[in-house]
Amino acid sequence: MAIAFSVMSLISATLFLLSVLVLKNLYLGIALVAAIVFVFRIVLLRSLGKRQAIFEKQLVDSLDLGARSLRAGHPLSGAFRLMAEEMEDPVGTPVKPFAVFQASAPTFSLS
């Protein structure tokens, strides 16, 4: 997202400078920057909506996979590891740090 923002900023600045320096029209430069920001916002919201819909669909499957893993007797770290390995992006990526943390966390024995 930072790359997309920097590309939008670069395009906006270039078009603004071109319109002001070459065409000598300040209002056209401001209008171009506003149009680019508006289009960028629409494209960004559309892509975020698609990603959120995919996330919501995969989250249910991911939680079901984790629950079945726990019912089968796997430890919590195993359930997180299984969810991280089996689920694709966008659900698998946020689960991976939990799986790594659970795998590297110290274990304590009650005996």
PAVEX-910105 format. One record per residue: residue number from 1; y negated, x negated, z of N, C-alpha, C, O, CB in turn. Coordinates in steps of 0.2 Angstrom, whole numbers, plus 5000, padded with zeros to 4 digits. Each point is the difference from the previous one (the first is absolute). Glycine has a CB too. Layout:
! PAVEX-910105
+-----+------+------+------+-------+-------+-------+------+------+------+------+------+------+-------+-------+-------+
: seq : n_c2 : n_c1 : n_c3 : ca_c2 : ca_c1 : ca_c3 : c_c2 : c_c1 : c_c3 : o_c2 : o_c1 : o_c3 : cb_c2 : cb_c1 : cb_c3 :
+-----+------+------+------+-------+-------+-------+------+------+------+------+------+------+-------+-------+-------+
: NUM :    Y :    X :    Z :     Y :     X :     Z :    Y :    X :    Z :    Y :    X :    Z :     Y :     X :     Z :
...
+-----+------+------+------+-------+-------+-------+------+------+------+------+------+------+-------+-------+-------+
***
This chain:
! PAVEX-910105
+-----+------+------+------+-------+-------+-------+------+------+------+------+------+------+-------+-------+-------+
: seq : n_c2 : n_c1 : n_c3 : ca_c2 : ca_c1 : ca_c3 : c_c2 : c_c1 : c_c3 : o_c2 : o_c1 : o_c3 : cb_c2 : cb_c1 : cb_c3 :
+-----+------+------+------+-------+-------+-------+------+------+------+------+------+------+-------+-------+-------+
:   1 : 5006 : 4996 : 5000 :  4994 :  5004 :  5000 : 4994 : 4996 : 5000 : 4995 : 5002 : 4997 :  5011 :  5007 :  5009 :
:   2 : 4994 : 4985 : 4997 :  4994 :  4995 :  5000 : 4999 : 4998 : 4993 : 4994 : 4999 : 4998 :  5009 :  4998 :  5014 :
:   3 : 5002 : 5002 : 4984 :  4999 :  4997 :  4994 : 4997 : 5006 : 4995 : 4996 : 4998 : 4996 :  5014 :  4994 :  5006 :
:   4 : 4992 : 5014 : 4999 :  4997 :  5005 :  4996 : 4993 : 5001 : 5002 : 4996 : 5001 : 4996 :  5015 :  5005 :  5004 :
:   5 : 4987 : 4993 : 5007 :  4993 :  5001 :  5002 : 4996 : 4994 : 4997 : 4994 : 5002 : 4998 :  5010 :  5004 :  5012 :
:   6 : 4999 : 4988 : 4990 :  4996 :  4995 :  4997 : 4999 : 5000 : 4992 : 4995 : 4999 : 4998 :  5009 :  4994 :  5012 :
:   7 : 5001 : 5010 : 4987 :  4999 :  5001 :  4993 : 4995 : 5005 : 4998 : 4996 : 5000 : 4996 :  5016 :  4997 :  5003 :
:   8 : 4988 : 5009 : 5005 :  4995 :  5005 :  5000 : 4993 : 4997 : 5001 : 4995 : 5002 : 4996 :  5014 :  5007 :  5007 :
:   9 : 4991 : 4987 : 5002 :  4993 :  4997 :  5002 : 4998 : 4996 : 4994 : 4994 : 5000 : 4998 :  5008 :  5000 :  5014 :
:  10 : 5002 : 4996 : 4985 :  4998 :  4995 :  4995 : 4998 : 5004 : 4994 : 4995 : 4998 : 4996 :  5013 :  4994 :  5008 :
:  11 : 4996 : 5013 : 4994 :  4998 :  5004 :  4994 : 4993 : 5004 : 5001 : 4996 : 5000 : 4996 :  5017 :  5002 :  5002 :
:  12 : 4986 : 5001 : 5008 :  4994 :  5003 :  5002 : 4994 : 4995 : 4999 : 4995 : 5002 : 4997 :  5011 :  5006 :  5011 :
:  13 : 4995 : 4986 : 4995 :  4995 :  4996 :  5000 : 4998 : 4997 : 4993 : 4994 : 4999 : 4998 :  5009 :  4998 :  5014 :
:  14 : 5002 : 5002 : 4984 :  4999 :  4998 :  4993 : 4997 : 5005 : 4996 : 4995 : 4999 : 4996 :  5015 :  4994 :  5005 :
:  15 : 4992 : 5013 : 4999 :  4997 :  5006 :  4997 : 4993 : 5001 : 5002 : 4995 : 5001 : 4996 :  5016 :  5004 :  5002 :
:  16 : 4987 : 4994 : 5009 :  4994 :  5001 :  5002 : 4995 : 4995 : 4997 : 4995 : 5001 : 4998 :  5010 :  5004 :  5013 :
:  17 : 4997 : 4989 : 4990 :  4996 :  4994 :  4997 : 4999 : 5001 : 4993 : 4994 : 4998 : 4997 :  5010 :  4994 :  5012 :
:  18 : 5001 : 5010 : 4987 :  4999 :  5000 :  4993 : 4995 : 5006 : 4998 : 4996 : 4999 : 4996 :  5016 :  4997 :  5003 :
:  19 : 4989 : 5009 : 5005 :  4995 :  5006 :  4998 : 4993 : 4998 : 5002 : 4995 : 5003 : 4997 :  5014 :  5005 :  5005 :
:  20 : 4990 : 4989 : 5004 :  4993 :  4998 :  5002 : 4997 : 4994 : 4996 : 4995 : 5001 : 4998 :  5008 :  5003 :  5013 :
:  21 : 5001 : 4991 : 4987 :  4998 :  4994 :  4997 : 4999 : 5001 : 4992 : 4995 : 4998 : 4997 :  5010 :  4995 :  5012 :
:  22 : 5000 : 5010 : 4988 :  5000 :  5001 :  4993 : 4997 : 5006 : 4998 : 4995 : 5000 : 4996 :  5016 :  4994 :  5004 :
:  23 : 4990 : 5012 : 5003 :  4997 :  5006 :  4998 : 4994 : 5002 : 5004 : 4996 : 5004 : 4998 :  5015 :  5000 :  4999 :
:  24 : 4988 : 4992 : 5008 :  4994 :  5001 :  5004 : 4999 : 5007 : 5002 : 4994 : 5003 : 5000 :  5000 :  4987 :  4994 :
:  25 : 5011 : 5013 : 5009 :  5000 :  5006 :  5002 : 5004 : 5001 : 5007 : 5006 : 4999 : 5001 :  4994 :  5005 :  4987 :
:  26 : 4996 : 4996 : 5017 :  5003 :  5000 :  5007 : 5004 : 5006 : 5002 : 5005 : 5000 : 5003 :  4985 :  4993 :  5000 :
:  27 : 5007 : 5013 : 4994 :  5004 :  5006 :  5001 : 5007 : 5001 : 4997 : 5004 : 5002 : 5003 :  4985 :  5003 :  4998 :
:  28 : 5011 : 4992 : 4993 :  5007 :  4999 :  4997 : 5005 : 4996 : 5004 : 5005 : 5001 : 5001 :  4989 :  5001 :  4988 :
:  29 : 5003 : 4992 : 5014 :  5004 :  4996 :  5004 : 5003 : 5004 : 5006 : 5005 : 4999 : 5002 :  4988 :  4991 :  4994 :
:  30 : 5002 : 5013 : 5007 :  5002 :  5004 :  5006 : 5005 : 5005 : 4999 : 5005 : 5001 : 5003 :  4984 :  4997 :  5002 :
:  31 : 5010 : 5006 : 4989 :  5005 :  5005 :  4998 : 5007 : 4997 : 4998 : 5005 : 5003 : 5002 :  4985 :  5004 :  4994 :
:  32 : 5010 : 4987 : 5001 :  5006 :  4997 :  4998 : 5004 : 4998 : 5007 : 5006 : 5001 : 5000 :  4989 :  4995 :  4989 :
:  33 : 5002 : 5001 : 5016 :  5003 :  4998 :  5006 : 5003 : 5007 : 5003 : 5005 : 5000 : 5003 :  4987 :  4990 :  4998 :
:  34 : 5004 : 5015 : 4999 :  5002 :  5006 :  5004 : 5006 : 5003 : 4996 : 5005 : 5002 : 5003 :  4983 :  5000 :  5001 :
:  35 : 5012 : 4998 : 4989 :  5006 :  5002 :  4997 : 5006 : 4996 : 5001 : 5005 : 5003 : 5001 :  4987 :  5001 :  4990 :
:  36 : 5007 : 4990 : 5009 :  5006 :  4995 :  5002 : 5003 : 5001 : 5006 : 5006 : 5001 : 5001 :  4989 :  4991 :  4992 :
:  37 : 5001 : 5009 : 5012 :  5002 :  5002 :  5007 : 5003 : 5006 : 5000 : 5005 : 5001 : 5004 :  4986 :  4992 :  5001 :
:  38 : 5007 : 5012 : 4992 :  5003 :  5007 :  5000 : 5007 : 5000 : 4997 : 5004 : 5003 : 5002 :  4984 :  5002 :  4997 :
:  39 : 5012 : 4992 : 4995 :  5007 :  4999 :  4996 : 5005 : 4996 : 5005 : 5006 : 5002 : 5000 :  4988 :  4999 :  4989 :
:  40 : 5003 : 4994 : 5014 :  5005 :  4996 :  5004 : 5002 : 5004 : 5006 : 5006 : 5000 : 5002 :  4988 :  4990 :  4995 :
:  41 : 5002 : 5014 : 5006 :  5002 :  5004 :  5005 : 5005 : 5005 : 4998 : 5005 : 5001 : 5004 :  4984 :  4998 :  5001 :
:  42 : 5010 : 5004 : 4989 :  5005 :  5005 :  4998 : 5007 : 4997 : 4999 : 5005 : 5003 : 5002 :  4986 :  5004 :  4993 :
:  43 : 5009 : 4987 : 5001 :  5006 :  4997 :  4999 : 5004 : 4997 : 5006 : 5006 : 5001 : 5001 :  4989 :  4995 :  4988 :
:  44 : 5001 : 5002 : 5016 :  5003 :  4998 :  5007 : 5003 : 5006 : 5003 : 5005 : 4999 : 5003 :  4986 :  4991 :  4998 :
:  45 : 5005 : 5015 : 5000 :  5003 :  5006 :  5003 : 5006 : 5003 : 4997 : 5005 : 5002 : 5003 :  4983 :  5001 :  5001 :
:  46 : 5012 : 4997 : 4989 :  5006 :  5002 :  4997 : 5006 : 4996 : 5001 : 5006 : 5002 : 5002 :  4987 :  5002 :  4989 :
:  47 : 5006 : 4989 : 5009 :  5006 :  4995 :  5001 : 5002 : 5001 : 5008 : 5006 : 4999 : 5001 :  4990 :  4993 :  4990 :
:  48 : 4999 : 5009 : 5013 :  5002 :  5000 :  5007 : 5004 : 5007 : 5002 : 5005 : 5000 : 5004 :  4985 :  4993 :  4999 :
:  49 : 5008 : 5012 : 4993 :  5004 :  5006 :  5001 : 5007 : 5000 : 4997 : 5004 : 5003 : 5004 :  4985 :  5003 :  4995 :
:  50 : 5012 : 4990 : 4996 :  5007 :  4999 :  4997 : 5004 : 4996 : 5005 : 5006 : 5002 : 5001 :  4989 :  4999 :  4987 :
:  51 : 5002 : 4994 : 5015 :  5003 :  4996 :  5004 : 5002 : 5003 : 5007 : 5005 : 5000 : 5003 :  4989 :  4990 :  4992 :
:  52 : 5001 : 5015 : 5007 :  5002 :  5004 :  5006 : 5005 : 5005 : 4999 : 5004 : 5001 : 5005 :  4984 :  4997 :  4998 :
:  53 : 5013 : 5005 : 4991 :  5005 :  5004 :  4999 : 5007 : 4997 : 5000 : 5005 : 5002 : 5002 :  4987 :  5005 :  4991 :
:  54 : 5008 : 4987 : 5004 :  5006 :  4996 :  5000 : 5002 : 4998 : 5007 : 5006 : 5000 : 5002 :  4991 :  4996 :  4986 :
:  55 : 4998 : 5002 : 5016 :  5001 :  4998 :  5007 : 5003 : 5006 : 5004 : 5005 : 4999 : 5003 :  4986 :  4992 :  4996 :
:  56 : 5006 : 5015 : 5000 :  5003 :  5006 :  5004 : 5007 : 5001 : 4998 : 5004 : 5002 : 5004 :  4984 :  5002 :  4997 :
:  57 : 5014 : 4996 : 4992 :  5006 :  5001 :  4998 : 5005 : 4995 : 5003 : 5006 : 5002 : 5002 :  4990 :  5004 :  4988 :
:  58 : 5003 : 4988 : 5009 :  5004 :  4994 :  5003 : 5001 : 5000 : 5007 : 5005 : 4998 : 5003 :  4992 :  4996 :  4987 :
:  59 : 4997 : 5008 : 5014 :  5001 :  4999 :  5007 : 5005 : 5005 : 5003 : 5004 : 4998 : 5005 :  4984 :  4999 :  4995 :
:  60 : 5013 : 5009 : 4997 :  5005 :  5004 :  5003 : 5007 : 4997 : 4999 : 5004 : 5000 : 5004 :  4989 :  5010 :  4993 :
:  61 : 5008 : 4987 : 4997 :  5006 :  4997 :  4998 : 5001 : 4994 : 5005 : 5006 : 4998 : 5002 :  4994 :  5006 :  4986 :
:  62 : 4995 : 4992 : 5013 :  5000 :  4994 :  5004 : 5002 : 5002 : 5007 : 5004 : 4996 : 5003 :  4988 :  4998 :  4990 :
:  63 : 5005 : 5011 : 5010 :  5001 :  5002 :  5007 : 5008 : 5002 : 5001 : 5003 : 4999 : 5005 :  4984 :  5004 :  4996 :
:  64 : 5015 : 5001 : 4994 :  5007 :  5002 :  5000 : 5005 : 4995 : 4999 : 5005 : 5000 : 5004 :  4991 :  5010 :  4991 :
:  65 : 5002 : 4985 : 5001 :  5004 :  4994 :  5000 : 5001 : 4996 : 5007 : 5005 : 4998 : 5002 :  4992 :  5001 :  4986 :
:  66 : 4997 : 5000 : 5015 :  5000 :  4997 :  5007 : 5003 : 5004 : 5005 : 5004 : 4997 : 5004 :  4986 :  4998 :  4993 :
:  67 : 5010 : 5012 : 5003 :  5003 :  5004 :  5004 : 5008 : 5000 : 4999 : 5004 : 4999 : 5005 :  4986 :  5008 :  4996 :
:  68 : 5012 : 4993 : 4993 :  5007 :  4999 :  4999 : 5003 : 4993 : 5002 : 5006 : 5000 : 5003 :  4993 :  5008 :  4987 :
:  69 : 4997 : 4987 : 5009 :  5002 :  4994 :  5002 : 5001 : 4999 : 5008 : 5004 : 4997 : 5003 :  4990 :  4998 :  4987 :
:  70 : 5001 : 5008 : 5014 :  5000 :  5000 :  5007 : 5006 : 5005 : 5002 : 5004 : 4998 : 5005 :  4984 :  5000 :  4996 :
:  71 : 5014 : 5007 : 4996 :  5005 :  5004 :  5002 : 5007 : 4997 : 4999 : 5005 : 5001 : 5003 :  4988 :  5009 :  4994 :
:  72 : 5007 : 4985 : 4998 :  5006 :  4996 :  4998 : 5001 : 4995 : 5005 : 5005 : 4996 : 5000 :  4994 :  5007 :  4988 :
:  73 : 4996 : 4996 : 5017 :  5001 :  4995 :  5005 : 4997 : 4993 : 4999 : 5001 : 4995 : 5003 :  5010 :  5010 :  4999 :
:  74 : 4985 : 4995 : 4992 :  4996 :  4994 :  4999 : 4994 : 4999 : 5005 : 4998 : 5005 : 5002 :  5005 :  4995 :  4986 :
:  75 : 4995 : 4994 : 5014 :  4994 :  4999 :  5004 : 4994 : 5002 : 4997 : 5000 : 5001 : 4993 :  5006 :  4990 :  5013 :
:  76 : 4989 : 5010 : 4997 :  4993 :  5001 :  4997 : 4998 : 4995 : 4995 : 4997 : 5002 : 4995 :  5000 :  5004 :  5016 :
:  77 : 5004 : 4988 : 4991 :  4998 :  4995 :  4995 : 5004 : 5000 : 4994 : 4997 : 4999 : 4994 :  5000 :  4994 :  5015 :
:  78 : 5009 : 5009 : 4991 :  5004 :  5001 :  4994 : 4998 : 5006 : 4996 : 5000 : 5000 : 4994 :  5010 :  4996 :  5012 :
:  79 : 4988 : 5009 : 4997 :  4997 :  5006 :  4997 : 4993 : 4998 : 4996 : 4999 : 5002 : 4995 :  5007 :  5006 :  5014 :
:  80 : 4990 : 4989 : 4995 :  4994 :  4997 :  4996 : 5001 : 4996 : 4994 : 4997 : 5000 : 4995 :  4997 :  5001 :  5016 :
:  81 : 5011 : 4994 : 4990 :  5002 :  4996 :  4995 : 5003 : 5004 : 4994 : 4998 : 4998 : 4994 :  5004 :  4993 :  5014 :
:  82 : 5002 : 5014 : 4993 :  5003 :  5004 :  4995 : 4995 : 5004 : 4996 : 5000 : 5000 : 4994 :  5010 :  5000 :  5013 :
:  83 : 4985 : 5002 : 4997 :  4994 :  5004 :  4997 : 4996 : 4996 : 4996 : 4998 : 5002 : 4994 :  5002 :  5006 :  5015 :
:  84 : 4999 : 4985 : 4993 :  4996 :  4996 :  4996 : 5003 : 4998 : 4994 : 4997 : 4999 : 4995 :  4998 :  4997 :  5015 :
:  85 : 5012 : 5003 : 4990 :  5003 :  4997 :  4994 : 5002 : 5006 : 4995 : 4999 : 4999 : 4994 :  5006 :  4992 :  5013 :
:  86 : 4996 : 5015 : 4996 :  5002 :  5005 :  4995 : 4994 : 5004 : 4997 : 5001 : 5002 : 4994 :  5009 :  4999 :  5013 :
:  87 : 4985 : 4999 : 4996 :  4994 :  5004 :  4998 : 4995 : 4996 : 4996 : 4999 : 4994 : 5002 :  5002 :  5014 :  5008 :
:  88 : 4997 : 4995 : 4984 :  4995 :  4996 :  4996 : 4993 : 5001 : 5002 : 4999 : 5004 : 5005 :  5009 :  4998 :  4986 :
:  89 : 4988 : 4995 : 5006 :  4993 :  5001 :  5001 : 4998 : 5007 : 4999 : 5002 : 5003 : 4995 :  4995 :  4985 :  5002 :
:  90 : 4999 : 5015 : 5007 :  4995 :  4998 :  5005 : 5003 : 5001 : 5007 : 4997 : 4998 : 5005 :  4994 :  5006 :  4988 :
:  91 : 5015 : 4998 : 5008 :  5003 :  5001 :  5007 : 5003 : 4994 : 5002 : 4999 : 4998 : 5006 :  5003 :  5014 :  4992 :
:  92 : 5001 : 4984 : 4998 :  5004 :  4994 :  5002 : 4995 : 4994 : 5002 : 5002 : 4997 : 5005 :  5007 :  5007 :  4988 :
:  93 : 4986 : 4996 : 5004 :  4995 :  4994 :  5002 : 4997 : 5001 : 5007 : 5000 : 4995 : 5004 :  4997 :  5004 :  4984 :
:  94 : 5001 : 5007 : 5015 :  4998 :  5000 :  5007 : 5005 : 4999 : 5005 : 4999 : 4998 : 5006 :  4992 :  5009 :  4990 :
:  95 : 5015 : 4995 : 5002 :  5006 :  4999 :  5005 : 5002 : 4993 : 5001 : 5003 : 4998 : 5005 :  5001 :  5014 :  4991 :
:  96 : 4995 : 4984 : 4999 :  5003 :  4993 :  5000 : 4997 : 4996 : 5006 : 5004 : 4997 : 5003 :  4997 :  5003 :  4985 :
:  97 : 4993 : 5001 : 5014 :  4998 :  4996 :  5006 : 5003 : 5002 : 5006 : 5001 : 4996 : 5005 :  4988 :  5003 :  4990 :
:  98 : 5013 : 5008 : 5006 :  5003 :  5002 :  5006 : 5007 : 4997 : 5000 : 5003 : 4998 : 5005 :  4991 :  5013 :  4995 :
:  99 : 5009 : 4989 : 4994 :  5007 :  4997 :  5000 : 5000 : 4993 : 5001 : 5005 : 4998 : 5004 :  4998 :  5010 :  4988 :
: 100 : 4992 : 4988 : 5006 :  5000 :  4993 :  5002 : 4998 : 4999 : 5007 : 5003 : 4996 : 5004 :  4993 :  5001 :  4985 :
: 101 : 5000 : 5007 : 5014 :  4998 :  5000 :  5007 : 5006 : 5001 : 5004 : 5002 : 4997 : 5005 :  4986 :  5006 :  4993 :
: 102 : 5016 : 5003 : 5001 :  5006 :  5002 :  5003 : 5005 : 4994 : 5000 : 5004 : 4999 : 5005 :  4994 :  5013 :  4993 :
: 103 : 5003 : 4985 : 4996 :  5005 :  4995 :  5000 : 4998 : 4994 : 5004 : 5005 : 4996 : 5002 :  4998 :  5008 :  4986 :
: 104 : 4991 : 4994 : 5012 :  4998 :  4994 :  5004 : 4998 : 5001 : 5007 : 4999 : 4995 : 5004 :  4997 :  5001 :  4985 :
: 105 : 5004 : 5010 : 5013 :  4999 :  5002 :  5007 : 5005 : 4997 : 5005 : 5006 : 5001 : 4998 :  4987 :  5009 :  4998 :
: 106 : 5005 : 4988 : 5010 :  5006 :  4998 :  5004 : 5004 : 5006 : 5003 : 4997 : 5005 : 5001 :  4996 :  4984 :  5002 :
: 107 : 5013 : 5009 : 4998 :  5004 :  5006 :  5003 : 5002 : 4998 : 5007 : 5001 : 4994 : 5002 :  5004 :  5009 :  4987 :
: 108 : 4995 : 5002 : 5015 :  5001 :  4999 :  5008 : 5007 : 5004 : 5001 : 5001 : 5005 : 4998 :  4986 :  4994 :  5005 :
: 109 : 5016 : 4998 : 5001 :  5007 :  5002 :  5003 : 4999 : 5003 : 5007 : 4996 : 4997 : 5004 :  5010 :  4995 :  4988 :
: 110 : 4997 : 5014 : 5009 :  5000 :  5003 :  5007 : 5005 : 4996 : 5005 : 4999 : 5002 : 5006 :  4997 :  5009 :  4988 :
: 111 : 5008 : 4985 : 5003 :  5005 :  4997 :  5004 : 4998 : 4994 : 5003 : 5004 : 4997 : 5004 :  5005 :  5009 :  4990 :
+-----+------+------+------+-------+-------+-------+------+------+------+------+------+------+-------+-------+-------+
***
